[in-house]
Amino acid sequence: MRSVAKREYTTVEAAGREVRISSPSKVYFPKARPGKKGFTKLDLVEYYLAVEDAAVNQLRERPGTMKRFVDGAAGEFFFQKRVPKYAPDWLQTANFTFPSGRTATELVVNDGAHLAWAVNLGVIDFNPHPVRRADLDRPDELRVDLDPQPGVRWNTVRQVAVCVKEVLTDHDLIGFPKTSGSRGIHVNVRIRPEWDYVEVRRAALALAREVERRVPRKATSKWWKEERHGVFVDYNQNARDRTIASGYSVRPVPDAKVCCPVTWREVPDVEPGDLRLDTVPARVEKTGDPAADIDAHAGSLDQPLDLARRDEEEGLGDAPWPPHFRKQPGEGRRVQPSKAKKRAKPEPKARARAEKNAARKTRGTGT
């Protein structure tokens, strides 16, 4: 009879609870430290516990989708919206409703035990919705996602971020920047939970268009990739069911970069490669969390919505929504501009055939 080896595990103490971590020595980031052993699953757990207060401050009371990398950052992943049935009874959740009308009981990370439990399932970065459990239909956060197009230099992203700050300030809002941990920059803006998703997205679109007006060569609000250049200001990150990596999330990239909050003073010189799993805990311990008081700066969308109204009066209608959303009131044709031109102008053979058919109909009516 063949013996079966016991599965390796350990336990960590987090938020007053013992959390079991299976396969703690599994390497999650094999290439993170050239010439040395990569970062393990336990390293990732210990990272999150080291920055627990700062990380939970970005996640508290927010439901989110779990993105599970069971074989580490270099492996395949899958999204899990629903908390598994075998979850511990202390786990906190919220029942989130998607645009389709379907619902899911999602994880709400309110302390370090939740962080450790999720990492044990293979979660590397946390992706919360911009709402809290108290009101799942009215966001308390507007998100500016700066997405550089291929070939765009990092310095251009930083310059557009500075412009975002100016636009927000001019509309009486305070933004909190963070590196995305990949190629972009995010700016989180606390708002009072008085507007629904549609209005928050409408305000985000107006702000994106204003950034584009101020730095037209560097930024764009155009949804279709064939029309984009520079840095895309992704207003659709504010549509219902869209999530974004939270501050202090380790990203599933080879060098274990962190989606890290920074000060506006740091933005012009910040280098994402300096903000990693192995460097951010010491940074937080030394300088604190730049986003620690974000909840104290909830603003109003009155001015951005006034800007949206002026844009609409001048002929700028709604911009395309993500493809899985139903057609929205005021939204134009949801088709790529190049394809729209082809439809508007038939091919020569098709045009000749259409003209021939039209001539036949004309002869048949005697006109």
BAZABA-643410 format. One record per residue (C-alpha): x negated, y negated, z negated. Coordinates in Angstrom, 1 decimal, m for minus. Example, Ala and Ser with C-alpha at 12.3 -4.5 7.8 and 13.67 -1.06 7.14 Angstrom:
BEGIN
+--------+--------+--------+
|     xx |     yy |     zz |
+--------+--------+--------+
|  m12.3 |    4.5 |   m7.8 |
|  m13.7 |    1.1 |   m7.1 |
+--------+--------+--------+
//
This chain:
BEGIN
+--------+--------+--------+
|     xx |     yy |     zz |
+--------+--------+--------+
|    0.0 |    0.0 |    0.0 |
|   m1.5 |   m3.3 |    1.1 |
|   m1.8 |   m6.0 |   m1.6 |
|   m0.6 |   m9.5 |   m0.9 |
|   m2.8 |  m12.3 |   m2.1 |
|   m1.1 |  m14.8 |   m4.4 |
|   m0.5 |  m18.2 |   m2.8 |
|   m2.8 |  m20.9 |   m4.0 |
|   m1.2 |  m23.7 |   m6.0 |
|   m1.7 |  m26.3 |   m8.6 |
|    0.4 |  m28.7 |  m10.6 |
|    0.1 |  m32.5 |  m11.0 |
|    1.7 |  m34.7 |  m13.6 |
|    3.7 |  m37.6 |  m12.1 |
|    6.3 |  m39.9 |  m13.7 |
|    6.5 |  m37.5 |  m16.7 |
|    7.1 |  m34.4 |  m14.6 |
|    5.1 |  m31.4 |  m13.6 |
|    5.2 |  m31.1 |   m9.8 |
|    3.9 |  m28.0 |   m8.1 |
|    1.6 |  m28.4 |   m5.1 |
|    1.2 |  m25.4 |   m2.9 |
|   m2.0 |  m24.9 |   m0.9 |
|   m3.7 |  m27.9 |   m2.4 |
|   m7.0 |  m27.3 |   m0.6 |
|   m5.5 |  m27.2 |    2.9 |
|   m7.3 |  m29.8 |    4.9 |
|   m4.9 |  m32.4 |    6.2 |
|   m7.4 |  m34.8 |    7.8 |
|  m10.3 |  m32.6 |    9.1 |
|  m12.1 |  m35.4 |   11.0 |
|  m11.6 |  m38.2 |    8.5 |
|  m15.1 |  m38.0 |    7.1 |
|  m17.7 |  m37.1 |    9.8 |
|  m20.2 |  m34.6 |    8.4 |
|  m18.2 |  m34.0 |    5.3 |
|  m15.1 |  m32.0 |    4.3 |
|  m11.9 |  m33.7 |    5.4 |
|   m9.2 |  m34.9 |    3.1 |
|   m7.0 |  m32.2 |    1.7 |
|   m3.3 |  m32.0 |    0.7 |
|   m4.3 |  m32.6 |   m2.9 |
|   m6.4 |  m35.6 |   m1.9 |
|   m3.2 |  m37.1 |   m0.3 |
|   m1.2 |  m36.4 |   m3.4 |
|   m3.8 |  m38.0 |   m5.6 |
|   m4.0 |  m41.0 |   m3.3 |
|   m0.2 |  m41.7 |   m3.7 |
|   m0.4 |  m41.3 |   m7.5 |
|   m3.3 |  m43.7 |   m7.6 |
|   m1.2 |  m46.4 |   m5.8 |
|    2.2 |  m45.2 |   m7.2 |
|    3.5 |  m48.6 |   m8.4 |
|    2.6 |  m50.4 |   m5.1 |
|    3.9 |  m47.6 |   m2.9 |
|    7.2 |  m47.2 |   m4.8 |
|    7.8 |  m50.9 |   m4.7 |
|    8.1 |  m50.5 |   m0.9 |
|   10.4 |  m47.5 |   m1.2 |
|   12.6 |  m48.0 |   m4.3 |
|   16.3 |  m47.2 |   m3.9 |
|   15.8 |  m46.8 |   m0.1 |
|   16.9 |  m43.5 |    1.7 |
|   14.5 |  m42.3 |    4.3 |
|   13.7 |  m39.6 |    6.8 |
|   11.1 |  m37.0 |    6.0 |
|    8.5 |  m36.5 |    8.7 |
|    6.8 |  m33.2 |    7.9 |
|    3.3 |  m32.1 |    9.0 |
|    3.1 |  m28.7 |    7.5 |
|   m0.3 |  m28.0 |    9.1 |
|   m1.8 |  m31.4 |    8.4 |
|   m2.1 |  m34.6 |   10.4 |
|   m3.5 |  m32.8 |   13.5 |
|   m0.7 |  m30.3 |   13.6 |
|    2.9 |  m30.4 |   14.9 |
|    5.5 |  m32.3 |   12.9 |
|    9.3 |  m32.4 |   12.7 |
|   11.8 |  m34.8 |   11.2 |
|   14.0 |  m33.7 |    8.4 |
|   16.8 |  m36.0 |    7.5 |
|   18.5 |  m33.8 |    4.9 |
|   17.0 |  m33.0 |    1.6 |
|   16.7 |  m29.2 |    1.4 |
|   19.2 |  m27.2 |   m0.8 |
|   16.4 |  m25.9 |   m3.0 |
|   15.3 |  m29.4 |   m4.1 |
|   15.0 |  m30.0 |   m7.9 |
|   18.0 |  m31.4 |   m9.7 |
|   16.0 |  m34.5 |  m10.7 |
|   15.5 |  m35.6 |   m7.1 |
|   17.2 |  m38.8 |   m6.2 |
|   19.1 |  m39.1 |   m2.9 |
|   21.6 |  m41.2 |   m0.9 |
|   24.1 |  m40.2 |    1.7 |
|   23.2 |  m42.2 |    4.8 |
|   25.6 |  m42.6 |    7.8 |
|   24.1 |  m42.7 |   11.4 |
|   25.5 |  m44.5 |   14.5 |
|   27.0 |  m41.2 |   15.6 |
|   29.1 |  m41.1 |   12.5 |
|   27.2 |  m38.1 |   11.1 |
|   25.8 |  m38.3 |    7.6 |
|   22.8 |  m36.9 |    5.8 |
|   21.7 |  m36.7 |    2.2 |
|   18.3 |  m38.3 |    2.4 |
|   15.4 |  m38.6 |   m0.1 |
|   15.1 |  m41.8 |   m2.2 |
|   11.6 |  m42.2 |   m3.5 |
|   11.8 |  m43.9 |   m6.9 |
|    8.7 |  m42.7 |   m8.7 |
|    5.5 |  m40.8 |   m8.3 |
|    7.1 |  m37.4 |   m8.8 |
|    9.1 |  m38.0 |   m5.7 |
|    6.0 |  m39.0 |   m3.8 |
|    4.2 |  m35.8 |   m4.9 |
|    7.2 |  m33.6 |   m4.2 |
|    7.5 |  m35.0 |   m0.6 |
|    3.8 |  m34.6 |    0.1 |
|    4.0 |  m31.0 |   m1.0 |
|    6.5 |  m30.5 |    1.8 |
|    4.1 |  m31.9 |    4.3 |
|    5.2 |  m35.6 |    4.3 |
|    2.2 |  m37.8 |    5.1 |
|    3.8 |  m41.2 |    5.7 |
|    7.1 |  m42.4 |    4.3 |
|    9.8 |  m44.0 |    6.5 |
|   12.6 |  m45.7 |    4.6 |
|   15.7 |  m47.5 |    6.0 |
|   15.9 |  m51.3 |    5.3 |
|   18.8 |  m50.8 |    2.9 |
|   19.3 |  m49.8 |   m0.7 |
|   21.6 |  m47.3 |   m2.2 |
|   23.8 |  m50.1 |   m3.7 |
|   24.9 |  m51.1 |   m0.2 |
|   23.9 |  m48.9 |    2.7 |
|   25.6 |  m51.1 |    5.3 |
|   23.8 |  m54.4 |    4.6 |
|   20.0 |  m54.5 |    5.0 |
|   17.9 |  m56.4 |    2.5 |
|   14.9 |  m56.4 |    4.8 |
|   14.3 |  m57.7 |    8.3 |
|   11.4 |  m56.0 |   10.0 |
|    9.0 |  m57.6 |   12.6 |
|    7.1 |  m54.8 |   14.4 |
|    4.2 |  m56.0 |   16.6 |
|    3.5 |  m53.3 |   19.1 |
|    0.5 |  m54.0 |   21.4 |
|    0.8 |  m52.7 |   24.9 |
|   m2.0 |  m50.6 |   26.4 |
|   m5.3 |  m52.5 |   26.8 |
|   m4.3 |  m55.3 |   24.4 |
|   m7.1 |  m56.4 |   22.0 |
|   m6.6 |  m56.2 |   18.3 |
|   m7.4 |  m59.9 |   18.0 |
|   m4.4 |  m60.7 |   20.1 |
|   m2.2 |  m58.7 |   17.7 |
|   m3.6 |  m60.8 |   14.8 |
|   m2.9 |  m64.0 |   16.7 |
|    0.7 |  m63.1 |   17.4 |
|    1.1 |  m62.2 |   13.7 |
|    0.0 |  m65.7 |   12.7 |
|    2.6 |  m67.1 |   15.2 |
|    5.3 |  m64.9 |   13.5 |
|    4.4 |  m66.5 |   10.2 |
|    4.9 |  m69.9 |   11.6 |
|    8.3 |  m69.0 |   13.2 |
|    9.5 |  m67.5 |    9.9 |
|    8.4 |  m70.5 |    7.9 |
|   10.2 |  m72.8 |   10.3 |
|   13.3 |  m70.8 |    9.7 |
|   13.0 |  m70.8 |    5.9 |
|   11.9 |  m67.2 |    5.6 |
|    8.8 |  m65.6 |    3.9 |
|    7.1 |  m62.7 |    5.6 |
|    4.8 |  m60.1 |    4.0 |
|    2.3 |  m58.7 |    6.6 |
|    0.8 |  m55.2 |    6.6 |
|   m1.3 |  m53.3 |    9.0 |
|    0.7 |  m50.5 |   10.6 |
|   m2.1 |  m48.0 |   10.1 |
|   m2.2 |  m47.5 |   13.9 |
|   m2.6 |  m50.3 |   16.5 |
|   m0.1 |  m52.9 |   15.3 |
|    1.0 |  m55.2 |   12.5 |
|    4.4 |  m55.2 |   10.6 |
|    5.9 |  m58.1 |    8.8 |
|    8.6 |  m57.4 |    6.2 |
|   11.0 |  m60.1 |    5.4 |
|   13.2 |  m59.8 |    2.3 |
|   16.8 |  m61.1 |    2.9 |
|   19.9 |  m61.3 |    0.8 |
|   22.1 |  m58.2 |    1.6 |
|   24.9 |  m60.4 |    3.1 |
|   24.7 |  m59.4 |    6.8 |
|   25.3 |  m56.1 |    8.5 |
|   22.9 |  m54.3 |   10.8 |
|   24.2 |  m56.0 |   14.0 |
|   23.7 |  m59.5 |   12.6 |
|   20.2 |  m58.6 |   11.2 |
|   19.2 |  m57.3 |   14.6 |
|   20.7 |  m60.4 |   16.3 |
|   18.5 |  m62.6 |   14.0 |
|   15.5 |  m60.4 |   14.7 |
|   16.0 |  m60.7 |   18.4 |
|   16.2 |  m64.5 |   18.2 |
|   13.0 |  m64.7 |   16.2 |
|   11.3 |  m62.4 |   18.7 |
|   12.3 |  m64.6 |   21.5 |
|   11.1 |  m67.7 |   19.7 |
|    7.7 |  m66.0 |   19.2 |
|    7.6 |  m65.3 |   22.9 |
|    8.4 |  m68.9 |   23.7 |
|    5.5 |  m70.1 |   21.5 |
|    2.9 |  m67.7 |   22.8 |
|    4.3 |  m66.5 |   26.2 |
|    1.0 |  m65.1 |   27.4 |
|    0.4 |  m63.0 |   24.3 |
|    3.9 |  m61.9 |   23.2 |
|    7.0 |  m60.5 |   24.7 |
|   10.5 |  m59.6 |   23.6 |
|   11.3 |  m57.6 |   26.8 |
|   12.6 |  m54.1 |   26.0 |
|   11.7 |  m52.4 |   29.3 |
|    8.1 |  m51.2 |   29.4 |
|    7.7 |  m52.3 |   33.0 |
|    8.3 |  m55.9 |   32.0 |
|    6.1 |  m56.0 |   28.9 |
|    2.8 |  m57.6 |   28.4 |
|    0.6 |  m58.5 |   25.4 |
|    2.3 |  m57.6 |   22.1 |
|    5.9 |  m56.4 |   22.1 |
|    8.0 |  m57.9 |   19.3 |
|   10.2 |  m54.9 |   18.7 |
|   13.5 |  m56.4 |   17.5 |
|   15.2 |  m53.0 |   17.8 |
|   13.5 |  m51.8 |   14.7 |
|   16.4 |  m53.5 |   13.0 |
|   19.0 |  m51.4 |   14.5 |
|   20.8 |  m48.9 |   12.3 |
|   19.0 |  m45.6 |   11.7 |
|   15.6 |  m47.0 |   12.8 |
|   12.8 |  m46.6 |   10.2 |
|    9.3 |  m47.8 |    9.9 |
|    6.3 |  m46.6 |    7.9 |
|    6.3 |  m48.2 |    4.4 |
|    3.5 |  m50.1 |    2.8 |
|    0.8 |  m47.9 |    1.4 |
|    1.8 |  m45.0 |    3.6 |
|   m1.1 |  m43.0 |    4.9 |
|   m0.7 |  m42.5 |    8.6 |
|   m1.1 |  m39.2 |   10.4 |
|   m4.2 |  m40.4 |   12.3 |
|   m7.6 |  m38.8 |   12.3 |
|   m9.3 |  m41.3 |   10.0 |
|   m6.4 |  m41.4 |    7.5 |
|   m5.8 |  m45.1 |    7.9 |
|   m3.1 |  m46.7 |    5.6 |
|   m0.2 |  m48.9 |    6.5 |
|   m1.6 |  m51.5 |    4.1 |
|   m0.1 |  m54.8 |    2.9 |
|   m2.5 |  m57.8 |    3.3 |
|   m2.3 |  m61.5 |    2.6 |
|   m1.8 |  m64.0 |    5.4 |
|   m5.2 |  m65.3 |    4.6 |
|   m6.6 |  m61.9 |    5.5 |
|   m4.7 |  m61.4 |    8.7 |
|   m7.1 |  m63.3 |   11.1 |
|  m10.0 |  m61.0 |   10.1 |
|   m8.4 |  m57.8 |    8.9 |
|   m9.7 |  m54.5 |   10.3 |
|   m7.4 |  m51.5 |   10.0 |
|  m10.3 |  m49.1 |   10.0 |
|  m11.4 |  m50.5 |    6.6 |
|   m8.0 |  m49.6 |    5.0 |
|   m8.0 |  m45.9 |    4.5 |
|   m6.9 |  m43.2 |    2.1 |
|  m10.3 |  m43.4 |    0.4 |
|  m10.6 |  m47.2 |    0.2 |
|   m7.2 |  m48.5 |   m0.5 |
|   m6.8 |  m47.3 |   m4.2 |
|  m10.0 |  m49.3 |   m5.2 |
|   m8.7 |  m52.3 |   m3.2 |
|   m5.4 |  m52.2 |   m5.1 |
|   m7.1 |  m51.8 |   m8.5 |
|   m9.4 |  m54.7 |   m7.8 |
|   m7.2 |  m57.3 |   m6.0 |
|   m3.7 |  m56.1 |   m6.8 |
|   m0.8 |  m55.6 |   m4.3 |
|   m0.2 |  m58.6 |   m2.0 |
|    3.5 |  m57.5 |   m1.7 |
|    4.1 |  m57.0 |   m5.4 |
|    6.6 |  m59.9 |   m5.7 |
|    8.3 |  m59.4 |   m2.3 |
|   11.7 |  m58.9 |   m4.0 |
|   11.5 |  m62.4 |   m5.5 |
|   11.6 |  m64.0 |   m2.0 |
|   14.9 |  m62.9 |   m0.5 |
|   16.0 |  m65.4 |    2.1 |
|   18.9 |  m66.3 |    4.2 |
|   19.6 |  m65.5 |    7.9 |
|   21.6 |  m68.7 |    8.5 |
|   18.8 |  m70.4 |   10.4 |
|   17.8 |  m67.4 |   12.6 |
|   21.5 |  m66.8 |   13.4 |
|   21.8 |  m70.5 |   14.4 |
|   18.9 |  m69.9 |   16.7 |
|   20.6 |  m66.8 |   18.2 |
|   23.8 |  m68.9 |   18.8 |
|   21.8 |  m71.6 |   20.6 |
|   20.1 |  m68.9 |   22.8 |
|   23.5 |  m67.4 |   23.6 |
|   24.9 |  m70.8 |   24.5 |
|   22.0 |  m71.3 |   26.9 |
|   22.7 |  m68.0 |   28.7 |
|   20.5 |  m65.6 |   26.8 |
|   22.8 |  m62.7 |   26.0 |
|   22.1 |  m59.6 |   24.0 |
|   19.1 |  m57.5 |   24.8 |
|   19.1 |  m53.7 |   25.4 |
|   19.7 |  m51.4 |   22.5 |
|   18.0 |  m48.1 |   21.9 |
|   19.2 |  m45.5 |   24.4 |
|   21.1 |  m43.4 |   21.9 |
|   23.4 |  m46.3 |   20.8 |
|   26.7 |  m46.9 |   22.4 |
|   27.0 |  m49.8 |   24.8 |
|   27.4 |  m52.9 |   22.6 |
|   29.6 |  m56.0 |   23.2 |
|   27.7 |  m58.6 |   25.2 |
|   25.0 |  m56.2 |   26.2 |
|   24.0 |  m56.3 |   29.9 |
|   23.5 |  m53.3 |   32.1 |
|   21.3 |  m50.7 |   30.3 |
|   19.1 |  m49.9 |   33.3 |
|   15.4 |  m50.5 |   34.1 |
|   15.1 |  m53.7 |   36.2 |
|   13.3 |  m51.8 |   39.0 |
|   16.0 |  m49.2 |   39.2 |
|   18.7 |  m52.0 |   39.1 |
|   17.0 |  m53.6 |   42.1 |
|   17.1 |  m50.3 |   44.0 |
|   20.8 |  m49.9 |   43.2 |
|   21.5 |  m53.4 |   44.3 |
|   19.7 |  m53.0 |   47.6 |
|   20.4 |  m49.6 |   49.3 |
|   17.8 |  m47.8 |   51.3 |
|   17.8 |  m48.5 |   55.1 |
|   19.5 |  m45.2 |   56.0 |
|   22.1 |  m45.6 |   53.3 |
|   22.7 |  m49.2 |   54.3 |
|   23.2 |  m48.2 |   57.9 |
|   25.6 |  m45.4 |   56.9 |
|   27.6 |  m47.8 |   54.8 |
|   27.8 |  m50.4 |   57.6 |
|   29.0 |  m47.6 |   60.1 |
|   31.7 |  m46.5 |   57.7 |
|   32.8 |  m50.1 |   57.1 |
|   33.1 |  m50.6 |   60.9 |
|   35.2 |  m47.4 |   61.3 |
|   37.6 |  m48.7 |   58.6 |
|   37.8 |  m52.1 |   60.3 |
|   38.8 |  m50.4 |   63.7 |
|   41.3 |  m48.3 |   61.9 |
|   43.2 |  m51.3 |   60.4 |
|   43.3 |  m53.2 |   63.8 |
|   41.6 |  m56.3 |   62.4 |
+--------+--------+--------+
//
